């Protein structure tokens, strides 16, 4: 094992690699950062939480940057500093492009998705954003909404947050109380014997539904609508 000395400043600053290796580090950083942006974008908006996609990518990059220069004796501090500077510059550049161009902002950060429209789940948007029914229902119950008919619009924002606009007055819609909690009683939910809601998308119909398929999603499972 090679003996290390505190007086060897070249090893401390540059590691075992030559100084021109920093050019390769710069190229590697650009490639990895761009690939990371694509991967994080592909994971879906909910992976980002309250951060933008580029901010999350930078945070992951920063975690990887500091490990090698701190722990490995053959890696220099300068390499980590160069990569940190690159990550900072990339993020500043992304923010600048987003401010200057709305098109670039949509490309880099994404845009909102409409998940619920007039009390009906937009199934195609759920698939595109990889958001499940239960994630939507949980967000609505968290806001004290127990009936899909009470929702005018629900947007999944680019940062991963859900924005909810209520329907006034609420319409008949799909009940959101979990089937596993049948004992839970809402304060006076109103039902009609001949109004039913599709259990897949929440679209409502009147009359006998035993042989009816939903016009919105083609499913044929129904439940009594409430409001």
Buried (B, 14 or more C-beta within 10 A) or exposed (E): EEEEEEEEEEBBEBBEBEEEBBEEBEEEBEEBBEEBBEEBBEEBBBBBEEBBBBBBBBEBBBEEBEEBBEEEEEBBEBBBBBBBEBBEEBBEEBBEBBEEEEEBBEEBBBEBBEBBBBBBBBBEBBEEBEBEBEBBBEBBEEEEBBBBBBBBBBBBBBBBBBEBEBBEEBBBBBBBBEEEEEEEEEEEBEEEEEBBBBBBBBBBBEEEBEEEEBEBBEBBEBBBBBB
